[in-house]
């Protein structure tokens, strides 16, 4: 592991960010339970604020460094984030991904990196 700006930026000997991204995926997956508990309690505006605190803050941290990782490496993170938004918005899997982010008014992974 490599320390970057006070946080952990883990990469393997080939300088791939898969270890760091897997850590982010693990942290995002832990939010499913938290959101399940909060889903019936919070209104949409407050729920969005909680998303920013619990999920987007984790993703945004050091994204300038690891955000240009290969699409293959980022694919699992994208799938996790899409699933989380589908859960939050109570949408089925045939609901378009772009509409998920537009409905919840948050940026997707590419939008955060750019």
Backbone bond lengths (Angstrom), bond angles and torsions (degrees), N, CA, C in turn:
res aa  C-N    CA-C-N  psi(-1)  N-CA   C-N-CA  omega(-1)  CA-C   N-CA-C  phi
1 X - - - 1.452 - - 1.519 109.65 -
2 X 1.305 113.70 154.17 1.446 121.25 -176.74 1.522 108.64 -127.07
3 X 1.312 118.45 133.64 1.456 121.93 -179.12 1.515 109.02 -89.92
4 X 1.333 115.98 130.18 1.458 121.48 -178.25 1.520 109.13 -134.30
5 X 1.300 118.40 118.09 1.455 123.13 175.88 1.526 112.91 53.53
6 X 1.311 116.17 36.41 1.454 120.33 177.61 1.513 114.56 85.65
7 X 1.318 118.49 -6.07 1.460 121.67 -179.89 1.513 109.45 -116.15
8 X 1.303 116.39 171.08 1.451 119.81 -179.65 1.512 109.64 -93.26
9 X 1.297 115.86 122.87 1.455 122.14 173.88 1.512 106.54 -118.15
10 X 1.301 117.70 97.54 1.456 121.64 -173.22 1.520 110.79 -94.18
11 X 1.307 115.68 133.73 1.452 120.23 173.67 1.515 108.62 -145.00
12 X 1.339 115.98 158.51 1.457 119.56 -177.64 1.529 110.28 -87.10
13 X 1.299 117.07 -174.65 1.471 121.05 -174.79 1.525 112.96 -66.84
14 X 1.337 117.03 -16.51 1.461 121.43 176.88 1.526 112.02 -95.10
15 X 1.322 116.45 13.59 1.462 123.64 179.43 1.526 112.78 59.24
16 X 1.313 115.91 37.03 1.464 121.06 173.51 1.521 107.93 -97.59
17 X 1.301 116.53 143.61 1.455 122.68 -174.37 1.518 113.37 -90.53
18 X 1.302 118.13 17.33 1.457 120.73 -173.11 1.534 112.48 -62.21
19 X 1.305 118.93 -35.16 1.467 120.95 178.83 1.525 110.92 -64.92
20 X 1.314 116.29 -44.06 1.461 121.06 179.54 1.528 110.63 -66.61
21 X 1.313 117.22 -44.04 1.461 121.47 -179.05 1.523 110.79 -66.95
22 X 1.317 118.02 -37.73 1.471 120.29 175.00 1.531 111.60 -62.73
23 X 1.321 116.44 -34.81 1.463 120.48 176.07 1.539 110.23 -65.33
24 X 1.320 117.23 -42.35 1.465 121.77 178.03 1.527 109.88 -63.81
25 X 1.333 117.27 -42.14 1.471 121.42 178.23 1.529 110.07 -59.91
26 X 1.312 116.49 -44.79 1.463 120.98 179.32 1.525 111.08 -59.89
27 X 1.320 117.01 -42.85 1.457 120.77 179.63 1.533 110.83 -66.77
28 X 1.323 117.30 -39.14 1.471 120.92 178.71 1.524 110.93 -67.15
29 X 1.322 117.16 -38.55 1.460 120.54 -179.81 1.532 111.67 -65.74
30 X 1.307 116.92 -31.16 1.462 120.53 177.41 1.525 111.85 -67.44
31 X 1.322 116.98 -18.77 1.461 120.57 179.63 1.517 112.76 -75.38
32 X 1.336 118.41 -18.66 1.460 120.40 179.34 1.524 111.10 -55.17
33 X 1.316 117.09 -47.30 1.464 120.69 -178.76 1.530 110.77 -64.01
34 X 1.322 116.56 -42.84 1.465 120.08 179.62 1.520 110.36 -60.92
35 X 1.331 116.23 -43.64 1.456 119.51 179.76 1.522 112.00 -68.56
36 X 1.314 116.92 -31.93 1.462 120.22 176.91 1.525 110.11 -63.23
37 X 1.324 116.84 -41.16 1.454 120.94 179.63 1.533 112.02 -69.69
38 X 1.311 117.43 -31.57 1.461 121.59 -175.58 1.531 113.87 -91.56
39 X 1.321 116.85 -13.19 1.459 121.28 -170.53 1.525 113.43 -57.87
40 X 1.305 118.33 -41.92 1.460 121.47 -177.81 1.526 113.22 -86.81
41 X 1.310 117.26 -7.20 1.460 121.18 -174.80 1.531 112.32 -98.26
42 X 1.340 116.68 -41.04 1.463 121.27 -171.47 1.519 112.60 -95.05
43 X 1.328 115.87 150.68 1.453 120.10 171.82 1.529 108.56 -82.35
44 X 1.324 117.36 172.39 1.474 122.02 -173.64 1.530 112.39 -61.92
45 X 1.308 117.46 -40.34 1.469 120.64 -177.84 1.530 111.15 -65.46
46 X 1.318 116.54 -44.42 1.461 121.23 179.41 1.528 110.63 -69.16
47 X 1.325 115.89 -37.69 1.466 120.76 178.93 1.527 110.47 -62.14
48 X 1.326 115.92 -39.96 1.467 121.16 177.67 1.528 110.14 -63.33
49 X 1.330 117.12 -41.30 1.469 121.05 178.21 1.530 110.67 -62.64
50 X 1.320 117.01 -40.52 1.465 120.97 177.86 1.523 110.30 -64.76
51 X 1.340 117.42 -37.97 1.469 121.48 176.06 1.526 110.16 -58.97
52 X 1.338 116.51 -44.70 1.463 119.79 179.37 1.526 111.34 -61.69
53 X 1.312 116.38 -39.58 1.465 119.96 -178.43 1.525 111.92 -71.91
54 X 1.325 117.14 -46.64 1.464 120.67 -172.93 1.525 114.46 -85.71
55 X 1.315 118.16 -32.22 1.462 119.90 -172.58 1.526 112.29 -112.60
56 X 1.309 116.12 -59.02 1.461 118.26 -172.64 1.521 112.90 -65.16
57 X 1.312 117.77 -31.06 1.466 119.41 177.40 1.527 110.85 -64.81
58 X 1.333 116.83 -37.36 1.466 121.22 178.63 1.525 110.37 -67.34
59 X 1.321 115.96 -41.74 1.465 120.79 -178.24 1.523 110.49 -69.45
60 X 1.305 116.96 -42.08 1.466 121.30 -174.56 1.526 113.04 -69.00
61 X 1.332 116.70 -26.56 1.455 119.72 -176.75 1.531 110.50 -63.58
62 X 1.290 117.71 119.60 1.473 125.70 177.76 1.525 113.77 64.61
63 X 1.331 118.17 18.78 1.467 119.67 -179.41 1.525 111.42 -63.48
64 X 1.309 117.63 -24.34 1.461 120.89 177.89 1.520 110.24 -60.79
65 X 1.323 116.89 -31.29 1.452 121.41 -177.87 1.527 111.36 -84.63
66 X 1.335 118.65 -47.79 1.460 121.15 -173.14 1.526 113.83 -101.07
67 X 1.322 118.29 -5.18 1.457 121.36 -174.90 1.514 115.33 -66.13
68 X 1.316 117.04 -16.85 1.462 121.10 -179.89 1.528 111.53 -96.41
69 X 1.310 116.95 19.08 1.474 120.56 177.09 1.528 108.85 -64.12
70 X 1.290 116.35 165.53 1.472 120.06 -176.72 1.524 111.08 -63.53
71 X 1.327 115.80 154.64 1.463 121.12 179.07 1.521 110.67 -60.16
72 X 1.315 116.60 -35.13 1.464 120.95 178.92 1.526 110.87 -59.94
73 X 1.319 116.66 -43.92 1.464 121.67 -178.35 1.532 110.64 -70.15
74 X 1.326 117.23 -39.06 1.459 121.55 -177.63 1.525 113.76 -80.13
75 X 1.332 117.51 -13.64 1.458 121.18 -175.70 1.530 112.60 -59.33
76 X 1.315 118.25 -44.81 1.463 121.08 -179.22 1.527 111.12 -64.78
77 X 1.311 116.96 -37.43 1.466 120.28 176.91 1.526 109.89 -65.25
78 X 1.320 117.34 -42.93 1.465 120.79 177.21 1.519 111.28 -60.08
79 X 1.312 117.07 -43.76 1.469 121.67 179.47 1.528 110.39 -62.13
80 X 1.321 116.85 -42.79 1.464 121.07 179.26 1.527 111.01 -62.74
81 X 1.327 116.69 -45.54 1.466 120.13 179.99 1.525 111.55 -65.30
82 X 1.329 116.91 -40.55 1.462 120.70 177.77 1.529 110.66 -62.48
83 X 1.327 116.84 -43.04 1.466 121.13 179.00 1.523 110.96 -63.80
84 X 1.305 116.49 -40.28 1.460 120.84 179.31 1.528 110.50 -63.22
85 X 1.320 117.05 -44.24 1.466 119.76 178.55 1.527 111.52 -66.68
86 X 1.322 117.03 -38.37 1.467 119.41 176.46 1.533 110.82 -61.09
87 X 1.309 115.53 -39.99 1.465 119.82 178.23 1.528 110.56 -65.11
88 X 1.320 116.73 -47.89 1.462 121.54 -178.46 1.529 110.76 -59.59
89 X 1.330 116.34 -44.20 1.463 121.06 -176.18 1.525 113.35 -88.26
90 X 1.321 116.85 -1.38 1.478 122.43 -177.88 1.527 111.40 55.74
91 X 1.314 116.23 47.36 1.465 122.09 179.71 1.527 109.44 -107.62
92 X 1.321 115.11 149.52 1.459 120.80 177.53 1.529 109.98 -79.95
93 X 1.330 115.36 170.57 1.460 120.26 -175.45 1.523 113.51 -71.88
94 X 1.331 118.62 -11.08 1.455 119.59 177.11 1.536 112.06 -88.73
95 X 1.333 117.07 -0.83 1.458 121.26 176.52 1.529 108.03 -73.79
96 X 1.314 117.35 130.58 1.474 121.73 -174.74 1.531 111.84 -62.32
97 X 1.309 114.72 139.19 1.470 121.15 -176.67 1.528 111.15 -61.70
98 X 1.323 117.65 -44.95 1.467 119.87 -179.95 1.523 111.38 -60.16
99 X 1.336 116.27 -36.00 1.461 120.18 178.64 1.525 111.76 -69.41
100 X 1.330 117.56 -29.34 1.469 120.67 175.72 1.522 110.40 -59.75
101 X 1.313 115.59 -51.34 1.467 120.70 -177.39 1.522 111.06 -67.96
102 X 1.323 116.86 -37.42 1.463 120.97 178.83 1.532 110.19 -67.27
103 X 1.321 117.91 -43.08 1.461 122.07 -179.58 1.521 111.49 -63.68
104 X 1.327 116.97 -42.88 1.462 121.39 -178.25 1.524 111.99 -85.04
105 X 1.339 116.15 -9.16 1.459 123.56 176.95 1.535 112.41 59.98
106 X 1.329 115.07 49.06 1.466 122.07 174.00 1.521 108.47 -129.94
107 X 1.298 116.25 162.57 1.464 121.11 179.22 1.523 110.34 -87.96
108 X 1.332 115.13 147.07 1.463 119.19 173.69 1.528 108.55 -79.60
109 X 1.308 116.43 -179.56 1.463 121.56 -175.78 1.529 111.80 -60.05
110 X 1.320 117.03 -42.92 1.468 119.84 178.59 1.517 111.33 -65.67
111 X 1.316 116.94 -37.61 1.454 120.81 178.61 1.515 113.12 -66.25
112 X 1.315 116.87 -32.07 1.463 121.04 176.71 1.525 111.21 -72.20
113 X 1.325 116.46 -34.43 1.468 119.71 -176.89 1.517 112.06 -74.57
114 X 1.314 116.73 -38.79 1.472 120.69 -176.63 1.437 111.34 -74.06
